[in-house]
Amino acid sequence: MRRDLTRKLVFTGLILLLLSPLAQAQRTAWRQATDAELASLLPARAQVVTEHIETEMRTASGIVNGRGQFIAGVVLITAGYSAADKYSHYLIVQAPVSIGGVELKPGKYVLGWVRTGDALNVRLYEAATGAPVGSTEAHRIAGSSRVESLHIWPPSGKALIQIGRFGIPYQLGEK
């Protein structure tokens, strides 16, 4: 009787040990965030340096993992603010990510872009201070005719941040 109980416990322990990597992978899998999730995360007015700039919530896009960590963004309505022509999008990063080679730690960022030929020169800044974080290029997405104000694609699809017809590849970091 005792031997059977010991075998059952050992067998159950082995099964749990084998299944734990699957559970971990499921917890960290990224998916497209819902409109409701984005509305609860992103502000109606984003703090950008000393101003609170309105956001265009219908442009919100983001991804979320099983731990509830988001990488999300929204278009800023900068007309009439000092941020006009400097910043265009607001980002909230809750997990380390490299966007076009620019490493971002969890935090709040703004980005702006300038068209340079057939690419966008994208600059990233800390939202609270306006301090530059880095710059990268967004290139025209091959075969894409769909224009998006902002779309953050899940990494299982195409790991891209899309602005208009242009995309910046990203890589998720480890935490």
C-alpha positions as CSV (number, residue, x, y, z in Angstrom):
1,M,0.0,0.0,0.0
2,R,2.7,2.4,1.0
3,R,4.8,1.4,-2.1
4,D,1.8,2.2,-4.4
5,L,1.4,5.6,-2.8
6,T,5.1,6.4,-3.2
7,R,5.0,5.3,-6.9
8,K,1.9,7.5,-7.5
9,L,3.6,10.5,-5.9
10,V,6.8,10.0,-7.9
11,F,4.8,9.6,-11.1
12,T,2.7,12.7,-10.4
13,G,5.9,14.7,-9.6
14,L,7.5,13.6,-12.9
15,I,4.4,14.6,-14.9
16,L,4.4,18.1,-13.2
17,L,8.1,18.5,-13.8
18,L,7.7,17.6,-17.5
19,L,4.7,20.0,-17.9
20,S,6.2,23.0,-16.2
21,P,8.2,24.2,-19.3
22,L,4.9,24.1,-21.2
23,A,3.2,26.2,-18.6
24,Q,6.1,28.7,-18.6
25,A,6.0,29.0,-22.3
26,Q,2.2,29.6,-22.2
27,R,2.6,32.3,-19.6
28,T,5.2,34.2,-21.7
29,A,3.5,33.8,-25.1
30,W,2.6,37.2,-26.6
31,R,-0.8,37.9,-28.2
32,Q,-2.6,41.0,-29.7
33,A,-4.0,43.1,-26.9
34,T,-7.8,43.8,-27.0
35,D,-9.3,47.3,-27.3
36,A,-10.5,47.0,-23.7
37,E,-7.0,46.2,-22.4
38,L,-5.5,49.0,-24.4
39,A,-8.1,51.5,-23.1
40,S,-7.4,50.5,-19.5
41,L,-3.6,50.9,-20.1
42,L,-3.0,53.9,-22.3
43,P,-3.9,57.4,-21.1
44,A,-6.4,59.7,-22.8
45,R,-3.7,62.4,-22.2
46,A,-0.1,61.3,-22.2
47,Q,2.5,63.0,-20.0
48,V,5.2,64.2,-22.4
49,V,7.9,66.2,-20.8
50,T,5.8,69.1,-19.2
51,E,2.7,68.7,-21.3
52,H,-0.3,66.3,-21.2
53,I,-1.0,65.6,-24.8
54,E,-4.2,64.0,-26.1
55,T,-4.0,60.5,-27.6
56,E,-6.1,59.1,-30.4
57,M,-7.4,55.9,-28.8
58,R,-8.8,54.4,-32.0
59,T,-5.1,54.1,-33.2
60,A,-4.0,52.2,-30.1
61,S,-2.2,48.9,-30.7
62,G,-0.2,46.6,-28.5
63,I,0.7,43.1,-27.4
64,V,0.5,41.4,-24.1
65,N,2.0,38.3,-22.6
66,G,0.6,35.7,-20.1
67,R,2.1,37.7,-17.2
68,G,0.1,40.8,-18.1
69,Q,3.1,42.7,-19.5
70,F,2.3,45.1,-22.4
71,I,4.1,46.7,-25.2
72,A,1.6,49.2,-26.5
73,G,1.3,52.5,-28.2
74,V,-1.0,55.2,-29.5
75,V,-0.8,58.2,-31.8
76,L,-0.4,61.6,-30.1
77,I,-2.5,64.6,-31.2
78,T,0.3,67.2,-31.0
79,A,-1.2,70.1,-32.9
80,G,-0.8,73.2,-30.7
81,Y,1.8,71.6,-28.4
82,S,5.5,72.2,-28.4
83,A,5.8,68.5,-29.2
84,A,4.4,69.1,-32.7
85,D,6.7,67.9,-35.4
86,K,8.9,66.2,-32.8
87,Y,6.8,63.4,-31.4
88,S,4.1,61.4,-33.1
89,H,3.5,58.2,-30.9
90,Y,3.4,57.3,-27.2
91,L,4.7,53.9,-26.1
92,I,4.4,52.0,-22.8
93,V,6.9,49.2,-22.5
94,Q,6.5,46.8,-19.6
95,A,9.0,44.2,-20.7
96,P,12.5,44.7,-22.2
97,V,12.4,45.1,-26.0
98,S,14.9,46.0,-28.7
99,I,13.2,48.1,-31.4
100,G,15.3,48.3,-34.5
101,G,18.4,47.8,-32.4
102,V,17.4,50.4,-29.8
103,E,17.2,48.7,-26.4
104,L,14.2,49.9,-24.2
105,K,13.8,49.0,-20.6
106,P,10.3,49.0,-19.0
107,G,9.1,52.6,-19.1
108,K,7.2,55.3,-21.1
109,Y,8.5,56.6,-24.4
110,V,7.6,58.8,-27.3
111,L,8.8,58.5,-30.8
112,G,8.9,60.8,-33.8
113,W,9.8,60.2,-37.4
114,V,11.0,62.0,-40.5
115,R,10.6,60.6,-44.0
116,T,14.0,60.0,-45.7
117,G,13.6,58.7,-49.2
118,D,11.9,55.3,-49.0
119,A,12.4,55.0,-45.3
120,L,11.4,56.7,-42.0
121,N,14.1,57.9,-39.6
122,V,12.5,57.1,-36.3
123,R,13.8,58.7,-33.0
124,L,12.9,57.4,-29.6
125,Y,12.8,59.5,-26.4
126,E,12.0,59.1,-22.7
127,A,8.4,60.5,-22.3
128,A,9.0,62.1,-18.9
129,T,12.2,64.0,-19.9
130,G,12.4,64.1,-23.7
131,A,15.9,62.6,-23.4
132,P,16.9,60.8,-26.6
133,V,17.2,57.0,-26.3
134,G,18.2,56.2,-29.9
135,S,17.2,56.2,-33.5
136,T,16.5,53.6,-36.1
137,E,15.0,53.3,-39.6
138,A,11.6,51.9,-40.6
139,H,11.5,50.4,-44.1
140,R,8.6,49.9,-46.4
141,I,6.9,46.6,-45.7
142,A,7.2,44.5,-48.9
143,G,3.9,43.6,-50.5
144,S,1.9,45.6,-47.9
145,S,-0.8,48.0,-49.2
146,R,-2.5,48.4,-45.8
147,V,-1.7,51.7,-44.1
148,E,-1.9,51.7,-40.3
149,S,-1.3,54.7,-38.0
150,L,0.3,52.2,-35.6
151,H,0.2,48.4,-35.4
152,I,2.3,46.3,-33.1
153,W,2.3,42.8,-34.4
154,P,2.8,39.8,-32.0
155,P,6.2,38.1,-32.3
156,S,4.6,34.9,-33.4
157,G,3.4,36.7,-36.6
158,K,5.9,39.2,-37.9
159,A,7.6,41.0,-34.9
160,L,7.1,44.4,-36.4
161,I,6.0,47.8,-35.3
162,Q,4.2,49.3,-38.3
163,I,3.8,53.0,-38.9
164,G,2.0,53.8,-42.1
165,R,3.4,51.4,-44.7
166,F,6.7,51.1,-42.9
167,G,7.9,48.6,-40.3
168,I,10.5,48.4,-37.6
169,P,11.5,44.9,-36.5
170,Y,11.7,44.3,-32.7
171,Q,13.0,41.6,-30.4
172,L,11.7,40.8,-27.0
173,G,14.3,40.8,-24.2
174,E,14.6,38.5,-21.3
175,K,13.4,39.5,-17.8
